[in-house]
């Protein structure tokens, strides 16, 4: 004789809850709400583009992320804009200091026609970083 194996019927969650004595409306409503929220989250997650940036330290991962945020993200807040202003100001001062120092090192300070480079250097050296 051959034995027939039958697959057990799938029971839904509500049937199991009722059989176990847990079929009260409050729990069923809560369960439905959780399931609905999970479906919404899964659908929202499908629409997200995920990007994994790999690379050695100082290879530009943060720069790529910031550029993507600028191009495709939400506009920066006023606080972020203020921090950008400080960074740009500090970078400008530091770069000007380095250029003038190199001019002196290479003996090019006499060729500066716009202003006495020593006065510019004094002004820049007196400038403090914006924090």
DSSP file (Angstrom, degrees, kcal/mol; ACC not computed):
  #  RESIDUE AA STRUCTURE BP1 BP2  ACC     N-H-->O    O-->H-N    N-H-->O    O-->H-N    TCO  KAPPA ALPHA  PHI   PSI    X-CA   Y-CA   Z-CA
    1    1 A X              0   0    0      0, 0.0     2,-0.4     0, 0.0     0, 0.0   0.000 360.0 360.0 360.0 142.8    0.0    0.0    0.0
    2    2 A X        -     0   0    0      2,-0.0     2,-0.5     0, 0.0     0, 0.0  -0.864 360.0-133.2-104.7 139.6    1.1    3.5   -0.7
    3    3 A X        -     0   0    0     -2,-0.4     2,-0.6     2,-0.0     0, 0.0  -0.750  12.4-140.7 -91.6 132.0    0.5    6.3    1.7
    4    4 A X        -     0   0    0     -2,-0.5     2,-0.5     2,-0.0    -1,-0.0  -0.794  13.3-153.1 -90.1 128.6   -0.9    9.5    0.5
    5    5 A X        -     0   0    0     -2,-0.6     2,-0.4     2,-0.0    -2,-0.0  -0.881   8.6-159.8-101.6 132.0    0.6   12.5    2.2
    6    6 A X        -     0   0    0     -2,-0.5     2,-0.3     3,-0.0     3,-0.0  -0.885  19.1-120.0-111.1 141.2   -1.6   15.5    2.3
    7    7 A X        -     0   0    0     -2,-0.4     2,-0.1     1,-0.1     3,-0.1  -0.578  34.2-111.1 -76.3 138.1   -0.3   19.0    2.8
    8    8 A X        -     0   0    0     -2,-0.3     2,-0.2     1,-0.1    -1,-0.1  -0.425  37.4-105.6 -67.3 145.4   -1.6   20.7    5.9
    9    9 A X        -     0   0    0     -2,-0.1     2,-0.3     1,-0.1    -1,-0.1  -0.471  33.3-114.6 -71.4 139.7   -4.0   23.5    5.1
   10   10 A X        -     0   0    0     -2,-0.2     2,-0.4    -3,-0.1    -1,-0.1  -0.584  29.7-154.6 -74.5 134.5   -2.5   27.0    5.6
   11   11 A X        -     0   0    0     -2,-0.3     2,-0.1    -3,-0.0    -3,-0.0  -0.909  12.3-127.4-110.3 137.8   -4.3   28.8    8.4
   12   12 A X     >  -     0   0    0     -2,-0.4     4,-1.9     1,-0.1     3,-0.3  -0.375  28.0-105.0 -80.0 166.4   -4.3   32.5    8.5
   13   13 A X  H  > S+     0   0    0      1,-0.2     4,-2.5     2,-0.2     5,-0.2   0.860 118.3  55.2 -59.7 -39.4   -3.3   34.5   11.6
   14   14 A X  H  > S+     0   0    0      1,-0.2     4,-2.4     2,-0.2    -1,-0.2   0.897 106.4  51.3 -64.3 -39.9   -6.8   35.4   12.6
   15   15 A X  H  > S+     0   0    0     -3,-0.3     4,-2.4     1,-0.2    -1,-0.2   0.913 111.0  48.1 -62.8 -42.8   -7.9   31.7   12.6
   16   16 A X  H  X S+     0   0    0     -4,-1.9     4,-2.0     1,-0.2     6,-0.3   0.912 110.6  51.3 -64.8 -41.8   -5.0   30.8   14.8
   17   17 A X  H  <>S+     0   0    0     -4,-2.5     5,-3.1     1,-0.2     6,-0.5   0.913 111.0  47.6 -61.7 -42.7   -5.7   33.6   17.2
   18   18 A X  H ><5S+     0   0    0     -4,-2.4     3,-1.0     4,-0.3     5,-0.3   0.909 111.5  50.8 -65.9 -41.4   -9.4   32.6   17.5
   19   19 A X  H 3<5S+     0   0    0     -4,-2.4    -1,-0.2     1,-0.3    -2,-0.2   0.837 111.1  48.6 -64.9 -32.1   -8.4   28.9   18.1
   20   20 A X  T 3<5S-     0   0    0     -4,-2.0    -1,-0.3    -5,-0.2    -2,-0.2   0.437 119.7-108.4 -88.8   1.5   -6.0   29.9   20.8
   21   21 A X  T < 5S+     0   0    0     -3,-1.0    -3,-0.2    -4,-0.3     3,-0.1   0.611  92.1 110.4  85.2  11.5   -8.5   32.1   22.5
   22   22 A X      < +     0   0    0     -5,-3.1    -4,-0.3    -6,-0.3    -5,-0.1   0.025  33.5 115.9-106.3  28.3   -6.8   35.4   21.5
   23   23 A X        +     0   0    0     -6,-0.5    -1,-0.2    -5,-0.3    -5,-0.1   0.045  34.5 142.4 -88.7  29.1   -9.3   36.6   19.0
   24   24 A X     >  -     0   0    0      1,-0.1     4,-2.2    -3,-0.1     3,-0.4  -0.441  58.3-122.9 -73.4 147.2  -10.3   39.7   20.9
   25   25 A X  H  > S+     0   0    0      1,-0.2     4,-2.8     2,-0.2     5,-0.2   0.818 106.9  58.4 -61.3 -35.6  -11.0   42.7   18.6
   26   26 A X  H  > S+     0   0    0      2,-0.2     4,-2.1     1,-0.2    -1,-0.2   0.930 110.8  41.8 -62.1 -45.7   -8.5   45.0   20.3
   27   27 A X  H  > S+     0   0    0     -3,-0.4     4,-2.7     2,-0.2    -2,-0.2   0.889 114.5  51.4 -69.6 -38.7   -5.6   42.6   19.5
   28   28 A X  H  X S+     0   0    0     -4,-2.2     4,-2.5     2,-0.2    -2,-0.2   0.925 111.4  47.5 -63.8 -44.0   -6.9   41.8   16.0
   29   29 A X  H  X S+     0   0    0     -4,-2.8     4,-2.2     2,-0.2    -2,-0.2   0.906 112.7  49.1 -62.8 -42.0   -7.2   45.6   15.2
   30   30 A X  H  X S+     0   0    0     -4,-2.1     4,-2.3    -5,-0.2    -2,-0.2   0.913 110.8  50.5 -63.9 -42.3   -3.7   46.2   16.6
   31   31 A X  H  X S+     0   0    0     -4,-2.7     4,-2.5     1,-0.2    -2,-0.2   0.912 110.4  49.2 -61.7 -44.2   -2.3   43.3   14.5
   32   32 A X  H  X S+     0   0    0     -4,-2.5     4,-2.5     1,-0.2    -1,-0.2   0.892 110.1  51.7 -62.8 -39.6   -3.9   44.6   11.4
   33   33 A X  H  X S+     0   0    0     -4,-2.2     4,-2.3     2,-0.2    -2,-0.2   0.909 110.7  47.7 -64.1 -42.7   -2.5   48.1   12.1
   34   34 A X  H  X S+     0   0    0     -4,-2.3     4,-2.4     2,-0.2    -2,-0.2   0.922 112.8  48.6 -64.0 -44.8    1.0   46.6   12.5
   35   35 A X  H  X S+     0   0    0     -4,-2.5     4,-2.2     2,-0.2    -2,-0.2   0.897 111.3  50.2 -62.9 -40.6    0.7   44.6    9.3
   36   36 A X  H  X S+     0   0    0     -4,-2.5     4,-2.3     2,-0.2    -1,-0.2   0.920 111.1  48.7 -62.6 -44.4   -0.6   47.7    7.4
   37   37 A X  H  X S+     0   0    0     -4,-2.3     4,-2.6     1,-0.2    -2,-0.2   0.894 110.2  51.8 -63.7 -40.2    2.4   49.7    8.7
   38   38 A X  H  X S+     0   0    0     -4,-2.4     4,-2.4     2,-0.2    -1,-0.2   0.902 109.8  49.2 -63.4 -41.2    4.8   47.0    7.7
   39   39 A X  H  X S+     0   0    0     -4,-2.2     4,-2.3     2,-0.2    -2,-0.2   0.911 111.8  49.0 -63.6 -42.2    3.3   46.9    4.1
   40   40 A X  H  X S+     0   0    0     -4,-2.3     4,-2.5     2,-0.2    -2,-0.2   0.921 112.2  48.1 -62.6 -44.5    3.6   50.7    3.9
   41   41 A X  H  X S+     0   0    0     -4,-2.6     4,-2.3     1,-0.2    -2,-0.2   0.899 111.2  50.5 -63.5 -41.1    7.2   50.6    5.1
   42   42 A X  H  X S+     0   0    0     -4,-2.4     4,-1.5     2,-0.2    -1,-0.2   0.902 111.8  47.9 -63.9 -40.9    8.1   47.8    2.6
   43   43 A X  H  X S+     0   0    0     -4,-2.3     4,-0.9     2,-0.2    -2,-0.2   0.908 112.4  48.1 -66.9 -41.8    6.6   49.8   -0.3
   44   44 A X  H >< S+     0   0    0     -4,-2.5     3,-0.5     1,-0.2     4,-0.4   0.873 109.3  54.3 -65.2 -36.2    8.4   53.0    0.7
   45   45 A X  H >< S+     0   0    0     -4,-2.3     3,-0.9     1,-0.2    -1,-0.2   0.815  99.8  61.4 -67.6 -30.8   11.6   51.0    1.0
   46   46 A X  H 3< S+     0   0    0     -4,-1.5    -1,-0.2     1,-0.2    -2,-0.2   0.826 102.2  52.6 -63.2 -31.2   11.2   49.7   -2.6
   47   47 A X  T << S+     0   0    0     -4,-0.9     2,-0.3    -3,-0.5    -1,-0.2   0.557  89.8  98.1 -84.2  -8.6   11.3   53.3   -3.9
   48   48 A X    <   -     0   0    0     -3,-0.9     2,-0.6    -4,-0.4    -3,-0.0  -0.585  66.3-141.8 -83.3 141.1   14.6   54.1   -2.1
   49   49 A X        -     0   0    0     -2,-0.3     2,-0.4     2,-0.0    -2,-0.1  -0.904  18.0-158.3 -99.7 124.7   17.8   54.0   -4.0
   50   50 A X        -     0   0    0     -2,-0.6     2,-0.4     2,-0.0    -2,-0.0  -0.873   8.2-171.5-108.9 137.8   20.6   52.6   -1.8
   51   51 A X        -     0   0    0     -2,-0.4     2,-0.6     2,-0.0    -2,-0.0  -0.992  11.0-156.3-132.2 126.8   24.2   53.3   -2.6
   52   52 A X        -     0   0    0     -2,-0.4     2,-0.6     2,-0.0    -2,-0.0  -0.912  10.6-159.1-104.8 117.0   27.2   51.8   -0.9
   53   53 A X        -     0   0    0     -2,-0.6     2,-0.4     2,-0.0     8,-0.1  -0.863  13.5-177.9 -99.8 118.6   30.4   53.9   -1.2
   54   54 A X        +     0   0    0     -2,-0.6     2,-0.3     7,-0.0    -2,-0.0  -0.884  20.8 112.2-114.8 146.6   33.6   51.9   -0.6
   55   55 A X        -     0   0    0     -2,-0.4     3,-0.1     5,-0.0     4,-0.1  -0.860  60.7 -73.7 165.9 163.3   37.1   53.3   -0.6
   56   56 A X    >   -     0   0    0     -2,-0.3     3,-1.3     1,-0.2     5,-0.3  -0.197  68.9 -72.3 -68.0 165.3   40.2   53.9    1.4
   57   57 A X  T 3  S+     0   0    0      1,-0.3    -1,-0.2     2,-0.1     0, 0.0  -0.280 119.8  15.7 -58.5 145.0   40.3   56.8    3.9
   58   58 A X  T 3  S+     0   0    0     -3,-0.1    -1,-0.3     1,-0.1    -2,-0.1   0.738  87.9 123.4  62.3  25.1   40.5   60.2    2.3
   59   59 A X  S <  S-     0   0    0     -3,-1.3    -2,-0.1    -4,-0.1    -1,-0.1   0.490  88.2 -95.8 -95.4  -2.3   39.4   58.9   -1.1
   60   60 A X  S  > S+     0   0    0     -4,-0.1     4,-2.4    -5,-0.1     5,-0.2   0.617  79.4 134.7 105.3  14.7   36.4   61.2   -1.4
   61   61 A X  H  > S+     0   0    0     -5,-0.3     4,-2.3     1,-0.2     5,-0.1   0.937  79.9  45.1 -61.7 -46.3   33.5   59.1   -0.1
   62   62 A X  H  > S+     0   0    0      1,-0.2     4,-2.8     2,-0.2    -1,-0.2   0.878 111.4  53.9 -65.1 -37.2   32.1   61.9    2.0
   63   63 A X  H  > S+     0   0    0      2,-0.2     4,-2.5     1,-0.2    -1,-0.2   0.915 108.7  48.2 -63.9 -43.3   32.6   64.4   -0.9
   64   64 A X  H  X S+     0   0    0     -4,-2.4     4,-2.6     2,-0.2    -2,-0.2   0.936 112.8  49.2 -61.2 -46.2   30.6   62.2   -3.2
   65   65 A X  H  X S+     0   0    0     -4,-2.3     4,-2.3     1,-0.2    -2,-0.2   0.927 112.1  47.3 -60.5 -46.2   27.8   61.9   -0.6
   66   66 A X  H  X S+     0   0    0     -4,-2.8     4,-2.3     1,-0.2    -1,-0.2   0.895 111.9  50.7 -63.6 -39.8   27.7   65.6    0.0
   67   67 A X  H  X S+     0   0    0     -4,-2.5     4,-2.6     2,-0.2    -2,-0.2   0.911 110.1  49.4 -64.8 -42.0   27.6   66.3   -3.8
   68   68 A X  H  X>S+     0   0    0     -4,-2.6     4,-3.1     1,-0.2     5,-0.5   0.903 110.9  50.9 -61.5 -40.8   24.7   63.8   -4.2
   69   69 A X  H  X5S+     0   0    0     -4,-2.3     4,-1.8    -5,-0.2    -2,-0.2   0.906 111.3  47.8 -63.6 -41.8   22.9   65.5   -1.4
   70   70 A X  H  <5S+     0   0    0     -4,-2.3    -2,-0.2     1,-0.2    -1,-0.2   0.927 119.2  39.0 -64.4 -44.6   23.4   68.9   -3.0
   71   71 A X  H  <5S+     0   0    0     -4,-2.6    -2,-0.2    -5,-0.2    -1,-0.2   0.891 136.3  12.2 -74.7 -40.4   22.3   67.8   -6.4
   72   72 A X  H  <5S+     0   0    0     -4,-3.1    -3,-0.2    -5,-0.2    -2,-0.2   0.480 109.4  79.3-121.5  -5.0   19.4   65.5   -5.5
   73   73 A X  S  <<S-     0   0    0     -4,-1.8     2,-0.1    -5,-0.5     3,-0.1  -0.118  89.7 -65.1 -95.1-168.0   18.5   66.0   -1.8
   74   74 A X        -     0   0    0      1,-0.1    -1,-0.2    -2,-0.0     3,-0.1  -0.472  64.7 -90.6 -76.0 151.1   16.6   68.6    0.1
   75   75 A X        -     0   0    0     -2,-0.1    -1,-0.1     1,-0.1    -5,-0.1  -0.260  53.4 -93.5 -60.6 150.8   18.0   72.1    0.1
   76   76 A X        -     0   0    0      1,-0.1    -1,-0.1    -3,-0.1     2,-0.0  -0.306  39.2-115.9 -67.1 149.6   20.4   72.9    3.0
   77   77 A X     >  -     0   0    0      1,-0.1     4,-2.4    -3,-0.1     5,-0.2  -0.266  30.7-102.6 -74.6 169.7   19.0   74.4    6.2
   78   78 A X  H  > S+     0   0    0      1,-0.2     4,-2.3     2,-0.2     5,-0.1   0.860 124.4  54.8 -62.3 -35.0   20.0   77.8    7.3
   79   79 A X  H  > S+     0   0    0      2,-0.2     4,-2.0     1,-0.2    -1,-0.2   0.910 108.7  47.3 -64.9 -42.7   22.3   76.2    9.9
   80   80 A X  H  > S+     0   0    0      2,-0.2     4,-2.2     1,-0.2    -2,-0.2   0.908 111.0  51.8 -64.7 -41.5   24.1   74.2    7.2
   81   81 A X  H  X S+     0   0    0     -4,-2.4     4,-2.2     1,-0.2    -2,-0.2   0.912 108.4  51.4 -61.0 -41.7   24.4   77.3    5.0
   82   82 A X  H  X S+     0   0    0     -4,-2.3     4,-1.9     1,-0.2    -1,-0.2   0.899 109.4  49.8 -62.9 -39.8   26.0   79.1    7.9
   83   83 A X  H  X S+     0   0    0     -4,-2.0     4,-2.1     1,-0.2    -1,-0.2   0.876 109.0  52.6 -68.2 -35.1   28.5   76.3    8.4
   84   84 A X  H  X S+     0   0    0     -4,-2.2     4,-2.8     2,-0.2     5,-0.2   0.911 106.8  53.3 -63.5 -41.3   29.3   76.3    4.7
   85   85 A X  H  X S+     0   0    0     -4,-2.2     4,-2.4     1,-0.2    -2,-0.2   0.911 109.2  48.4 -59.9 -43.6   30.0   80.1    4.8
   86   86 A X  H  X S+     0   0    0     -4,-1.9     4,-2.6     2,-0.2    44,-0.3   0.916 112.2  48.5 -63.5 -43.3   32.4   79.6    7.7
   87   87 A X  H  X S+     0   0    0     -4,-2.1     4,-2.6     2,-0.2     5,-0.2   0.928 112.5  47.9 -63.8 -45.3   34.3   76.8    5.9
   88   88 A X  H  X S+     0   0    0     -4,-2.8     4,-2.3     2,-0.2    -1,-0.2   0.915 112.6  49.3 -62.7 -43.3   34.5   78.8    2.7
   89   89 A X  H  X S+     0   0    0     -4,-2.4     4,-2.3    -5,-0.2    -2,-0.2   0.947 113.3  45.9 -60.7 -49.6   35.8   81.8    4.6
   90   90 A X  H  X S+     0   0    0     -4,-2.6     4,-2.6     1,-0.2     5,-0.2   0.903 112.7  50.1 -62.2 -42.2   38.4   79.8    6.5
   91   91 A X  H  X S+     0   0    0     -4,-2.6     4,-2.4    -5,-0.2    -1,-0.2   0.892 110.1  51.1 -63.9 -38.9   39.6   78.0    3.3
   92   92 A X  H  X S+     0   0    0     -4,-2.3     4,-2.4    -5,-0.2    -2,-0.2   0.935 111.6  46.4 -63.3 -46.9   39.9   81.3    1.5
   93   93 A X  H  X S+     0   0    0     -4,-2.3     4,-2.4     1,-0.2    -2,-0.2   0.936 113.9  48.2 -61.2 -47.8   42.1   82.9    4.3
   94   94 A X  H  X S+     0   0    0     -4,-2.6     4,-2.2     1,-0.2    -1,-0.2   0.901 112.6  48.7 -61.5 -41.2   44.3   79.8    4.5
   95   95 A X  H  X S+     0   0    0     -4,-2.4     4,-2.4     2,-0.2    -1,-0.2   0.907 110.5  50.3 -67.0 -41.2   44.8   79.6    0.8
   96   96 A X  H  X S+     0   0    0     -4,-2.4     4,-2.3     1,-0.2     5,-0.2   0.907 109.8  51.5 -62.8 -41.0   45.7   83.3    0.6
   97   97 A X  H  X S+     0   0    0     -4,-2.4     4,-2.5     1,-0.2    -2,-0.2   0.928 110.9  47.7 -60.2 -45.2   48.2   82.9    3.4
   98   98 A X  H  X S+     0   0    0     -4,-2.2     4,-2.3     2,-0.2    -2,-0.2   0.890 110.7  51.2 -65.4 -39.7   49.8   80.0    1.6
   99   99 A X  H  X S+     0   0    0     -4,-2.4     4,-2.1     2,-0.2    -1,-0.2   0.932 112.9  44.9 -63.6 -45.4   50.0   81.8   -1.8
  100  100 A X  H  X S+     0   0    0     -4,-2.3     4,-2.1     2,-0.2    -2,-0.2   0.900 111.7  52.6 -68.1 -39.6   51.6   84.9   -0.2
  101  101 A X  H  X S+     0   0    0     -4,-2.5     4,-2.4    -5,-0.2    -1,-0.2   0.911 110.5  48.3 -60.4 -41.3   54.1   82.7    1.8
  102  102 A X  H  X S+     0   0    0     -4,-2.3     4,-2.5     2,-0.2     6,-0.3   0.868 106.3  57.5 -67.0 -35.9   55.1   80.9   -1.4
  103  103 A X  H  X>S+     0   0    0     -4,-2.1     5,-3.2     2,-0.2     6,-0.8   0.933 110.6  43.5 -59.0 -45.1   55.5   84.3   -3.1
  104  104 A X  H ><5S+     0   0    0     -4,-2.1     3,-0.8     3,-0.2    -2,-0.2   0.920 112.7  52.3 -65.1 -43.7   58.0   85.3   -0.5
  105  105 A X  H 3<5S+     0   0    0     -4,-2.4    -2,-0.2     1,-0.3    -1,-0.2   0.872 115.9  39.9 -62.1 -37.1   59.7   81.9   -0.6
  106  106 A X  H 3<5S-     0   0    0     -4,-2.5    -1,-0.3    -5,-0.1    -2,-0.2   0.442 114.3-114.8 -92.2  -1.2   60.2   82.1   -4.4
  107  107 A X  T <<5S+     0   0    0     -3,-0.8     3,-0.3    -4,-0.5    -3,-0.2   0.777  80.5 123.1  76.0  25.6   61.1   85.7   -4.4
  108  108 A X    > < +     0   0    0     -5,-3.2     3,-1.3    -6,-0.3     4,-0.3   0.406  38.5  97.0 -98.4   1.3   58.0   86.8   -6.3
  109  109 A X  G >  S+     0   0    0     -6,-0.8     3,-0.9     1,-0.3     8,-0.5   0.788  78.6  58.8 -65.2 -26.3   56.7   89.3   -3.7
  110  110 A X  G 3  S+     0   0    0     -3,-0.3    -1,-0.3     1,-0.2    -2,-0.1   0.710  99.0  60.3 -73.5 -18.8   58.2   92.2   -5.5
  111  111 A X  G <  S+     0   0    0     -3,-1.3     2,-0.5    -8,-0.1    -1,-0.2   0.520  73.5 112.2 -87.3  -5.0   56.2   91.3   -8.6
  112  112 A X    <   +     0   0    0     -3,-0.9     5,-0.2    -4,-0.3    -3,-0.0  -0.585  41.0 179.0 -72.2 118.0   52.8   91.8   -7.0
  113  113 A X        +     0   0    0     -2,-0.5    -1,-0.2     1,-0.1     3,-0.1   0.580  66.0  68.6 -97.6 -13.5   51.3   94.8   -8.6
  114  114 A X  S    S-     0   0    0      1,-0.3     2,-0.3     0, 0.0    -1,-0.1   0.867 115.3 -27.1 -79.4 -34.5   48.0   94.9   -6.8
  115  115 A X  S    S-     0   0    0      0, 0.0     2,-0.5     0, 0.0    -1,-0.3  -0.969  81.4 -69.7-170.7 158.8   49.2   95.9   -3.3
  116  116 A X    >>  -     0   0    0     -2,-0.3     4,-1.7     1,-0.2     3,-0.8  -0.500  44.2-147.4 -62.3 116.4   52.3   95.6   -1.1
  117  117 A X  H 3> S+     0   0    0     -2,-0.5     4,-2.6    -8,-0.5    -1,-0.2   0.776  94.1  61.2 -63.6 -26.4   52.3   91.9   -0.4
  118  118 A X  H 3> S+     0   0    0      2,-0.2     4,-2.2     1,-0.2    -1,-0.3   0.890 104.9  48.2 -67.6 -36.5   53.7   92.4    3.1
  119  119 A X  H <> S+     0   0    0     -3,-0.8     4,-2.4     2,-0.2    -2,-0.2   0.906 111.8  49.7 -67.2 -41.0   50.7   94.5    4.1
  120  120 A X  H  X S+     0   0    0     -4,-1.7     4,-2.7     1,-0.2    -2,-0.2   0.930 111.1  49.4 -62.3 -44.7   48.4   91.8    2.7
  121  121 A X  H  X S+     0   0    0     -4,-2.6     4,-3.0     1,-0.2     5,-0.2   0.904 110.0  51.0 -62.2 -41.6   50.3   89.1    4.6
  122  122 A X  H  X S+     0   0    0     -4,-2.2     4,-1.6     2,-0.2    -1,-0.2   0.923 112.0  47.3 -61.1 -43.9   50.0   91.2    7.8
  123  123 A X  H  X S+     0   0    0     -4,-2.4     4,-0.5     2,-0.2    -2,-0.2   0.930 115.0  45.3 -62.6 -45.4   46.3   91.6    7.4
  124  124 A X  H >< S+     0   0    0     -4,-2.7     3,-1.2     1,-0.2    -2,-0.2   0.910 110.8  52.3 -67.9 -41.8   45.7   87.9    6.6
  125  125 A X  H 3< S+     0   0    0     -4,-3.0    -1,-0.2     1,-0.3    -2,-0.2   0.826 108.0  53.6 -63.7 -29.2   47.9   86.7    9.5
  126  126 A X  H 3< S+     0   0    0     -4,-1.6     2,-0.3    -5,-0.2    -1,-0.3   0.613  89.3  98.1 -78.8 -11.4   45.9   89.0   11.8
  127  127 A X    <<  -     0   0    0     -3,-1.2     2,-0.2    -4,-0.5    -3,-0.0  -0.603  65.1-148.7 -80.2 132.6   42.7   87.4   10.6
  128  128 A X        -     0   0    0     -2,-0.3     2,-0.1     1,-0.1    -2,-0.1  -0.636  25.4 -92.3 -98.9 160.5   41.3   84.7   12.9
  129  129 A X        -     0   0    0     -2,-0.2     2,-0.5     1,-0.1    -1,-0.1  -0.381  37.3-120.0 -67.9 145.9   39.4   81.6   11.9
  130  130 A X              0   0    0    -44,-0.3   -40,-0.1     1,-0.1    -1,-0.1  -0.787 360.0 360.0 -87.1 124.6   35.6   81.9   11.9
  131  131 A X              0   0    0     -2,-0.5    -1,-0.1   -44,-0.0   -45,-0.0   0.380 360.0 360.0-118.8 360.0   34.1   79.4   14.3
